[in-house]
Amino acid sequence: MAQEDATGAASPEDSFNLKVDNGNYTITPMKFNKSLNDQYNNGRASISKYGSLMAFTRCHYKIKGMKKILERQIFFRNLVKGKWSAPKPFLLNSENYSVGHPCLSSDGKTMYFDSDMPGGFGKSDLYRISRNDNGTWGKAENLGSKINTEGDEMYPFFKEDGQILFFSSNGRFGLGGLDIFIYALNLSGFGKVYNAGFPLNTRYDDFALNADPVLKKSYFISNRSKGKGKGDLYSVIFH
């Protein structure tokens, strides 16, 4: 997972995975797949658990007027006979707005993502879209004002066991910068948004939380002080 938005790096970024050994991550990350990384900035990737579909963010900078703007788009790959296919663009990719940070459901039929497309509540909103049986995508659904604000809502991750949506926002009351928030659905299908609080959130940017079903841990990115770079990977266990 690349922290393409946080670092503002000009050089291409690749996707990596971390090997699990006796319940722990190895120290040295490995390239996820050489064939999947190219000259582009390849960011957050999501793979359906029971299928062979991958969704990932590809981003690059473009000049608009006097500004340098980061443009994000979503692409898909399918696993065919043990090899990943060439990337196919998402139907909502556009030169006029960004879409990114996809999160696929285990069956690959639902995807959460963020976008600053027109018609939202703020700078960047969270959306959900469903995939038809023929492989085409339906109409994107904005998750509404209960989740989206006038600011940025980004990096959605939906944990199916427990029906919990994690996301990052700078449009809500928080500790500073991007904070991680939790939206837990109740039995009636409605829930309340909670700030995950300290020590998960700090006065710095804390974002892109993902839950790991293998280690029973969650991990996220933060540019908090005493880190080793512009955005470091951290792990956390929820009790």
C-alpha positions, 0 to 999 in steps of 0.5 A: 500500500502506498501513501500516495496522497500523504507524501506528495512524492514525485517518484513512482510508488509501488505496492508491497506486501509483508510476509507473515511468520509465526504471527508476526510480519517480517521486517523486510517488505517484499514487492507484491508482484513485479508485473503489477508495478509499473512507471505509475504511482500504484497505491492502495490495492484491494483483492476480493477474498473469494474471487479473483478481482483486484482493485487498485489506485493509480495516481499521477500529477498533472498541471492545472493552471498554476497548480500541481494536482494529484489525480487518482483513478481506479483500475481492475485486474483479474486473476486468470490461470494464475496470472493477473490480467492487464489493468482495466479502468473504472467506469467513473475514472475522469480527468475532471475529478479523482476516484481512489482507495477502493475496498472490495467486499469478499465476494467482489460484488461491492466496492467502497471508494472515495471521490471528489466528483461533483454532487457530493457533500464536501471535498472528497466523499465516500461512495459505494457501488455494486457489480452486476452478474455480468461484471459491469458496475451499477450506479455509485451511491453516495454514503450520505451526510451522516458520514460525509462532511464538507471536508475530506472523507477518504480511505474507506475500509469495510469490515464485513464481520461486525459490519464496521466501516473505517474511514479517515476524515478532516471534516469532523471534530478530531485531534488534528489533520486526518483522523480515523473514524468508525461507523458501526452498523446496528441491527436496524442497519443504522449506526453512529460515527465515532472518532477512534481516539488516542493513541490511534489518532494524533495531531498528525495525519492518521489514515488508511486503516485496514483490518488483518483477519490473519493476525487479528490486527489492524494497521494504518498510516501516520506521519506522526513525529518520531516516524522514519518517513513522511508516512509510516505503517503502524499496527494496532489491536482493538480490545 
